[in-house]
Amino acid sequence: MTPRVRLYVRDGCHLCEAAREVVARVCADLGETWDEVDIDTDPALQDRYGEEIPVTLVDGRQHDFWRVDETRLRTALLG
């Protein structure tokens, strides 16, 4: 099963830590799946997302970057 939410992160990123908390909370509340990918493990991801991390995708489409808005994420997952 493919997770509905994917979070692209980088080690040592304080915004990534905050985004992880929001994504985990929202997905747990709604019974949705999510995963996390470290962009530093793939040069193509580094080129694609660079300094925009964290980046959140919902159903394979970019949803947010830098900060995750909890209300907006809930709305996207419910819609």
Backbone torsions as a table, in degrees:
resi	resn	phi	psi	omega
1	MET	NA	129.7	179.5
2	THR	-82.7	129.4	178.4
3	PRO	-62.6	143.3	178.1
4	ARG	-72.4	-29.4	-177.5
5	VAL	-119.1	132.8	173.4
6	ARG	-123.6	134.1	-179.9
7	LEU	-116.7	117.3	175.8
8	TYR	-92.1	128.0	-173.6
9	VAL	-135.4	179.0	175.1
10	ARG	-145.1	140.9	176.8
11	ASP	-57.0	140.6	176.1
12	GLY	80.5	8.6	-177.4
13	CYS	-93.7	113.3	-178.5
14	HIS	-68.9	-31.6	175.7
15	LEU	-67.1	-32.2	178.2
16	CYS	-66.0	-39.9	178.6
17	GLU	-62.2	-44.0	178.9
18	ALA	-65.4	-42.1	179.6
19	ALA	-63.2	-41.4	179.2
20	ARG	-57.9	-43.2	179.7
21	GLU	-62.1	-44.6	-179.7
22	VAL	-65.3	-48.7	-178.8
23	VAL	-61.0	-45.8	-179.7
24	ALA	-61.1	-44.4	-178.9
25	ARG	-64.1	-49.7	-177.9
26	VAL	-63.7	-45.5	-179.3
27	CYS	-64.7	-39.4	177.2
28	ALA	-63.8	-44.5	179.7
29	ASP	-60.7	-38.0	-174.9
30	LEU	-97.7	-2.1	-179.6
31	GLY	69.9	29.6	-179.8
32	GLU	-99.1	159.3	179.5
33	THR	-98.3	151.9	176.6
34	TRP	-151.1	159.8	172.4
35	ASP	-142.5	175.1	-174.8
36	GLU	-134.8	139.0	179.4
37	VAL	-129.9	128.9	176.6
38	ASP	-83.4	116.6	-176.3
39	ILE	-66.6	-19.5	-178.7
40	ASP	-75.0	-3.5	177.2
41	THR	-89.5	-4.4	-174.9
42	ASP	-147.2	114.9	-179.4
43	PRO	-56.4	-34.0	179.4
44	ALA	-65.8	-38.5	177.4
45	LEU	-68.6	-38.3	176.6
46	GLN	-59.6	-45.0	179.2
47	ASP	-64.8	-41.3	-175.2
48	ARG	-69.7	-46.2	-171.3
49	TYR	-106.2	-24.4	175.0
50	GLY	36.2	-112.9	-175.5
51	GLU	-92.2	6.5	-179.8
52	GLU	-84.1	-4.3	-174.4
53	ILE	-67.7	153.1	-4.1
54	PRO	-71.2	150.0	176.2
55	VAL	-120.6	133.5	179.8
56	THR	-112.8	130.8	173.7
57	LEU	-112.7	140.9	173.8
58	VAL	-121.9	124.2	-178.3
59	ASP	52.3	38.3	174.6
60	GLY	83.5	0.2	-179.5
61	ARG	-115.5	140.6	-179.2
62	GLN	-61.4	132.0	-176.3
63	HIS	-112.7	-48.9	-177.8
64	ASP	-145.2	162.2	167.5
65	PHE	-145.5	158.2	-175.1
66	TRP	68.1	-57.1	179.3
67	ARG	-131.5	146.8	178.0
68	VAL	-104.5	119.5	176.8
69	ASP	-84.7	115.7	-174.2
70	GLU	-60.1	-45.3	-179.0
71	THR	-63.7	-43.0	-180.0
72	ARG	-64.5	-39.7	178.0
73	LEU	-65.2	-45.4	177.8
74	ARG	-57.8	-45.8	-179.0
75	THR	-60.8	-43.5	179.9
76	ALA	-62.8	-39.9	-178.1
77	LEU	-75.4	-26.6	179.5
78	LEU	-86.2	-20.9	-173.9
79	GLY	-83.6	NA	NA
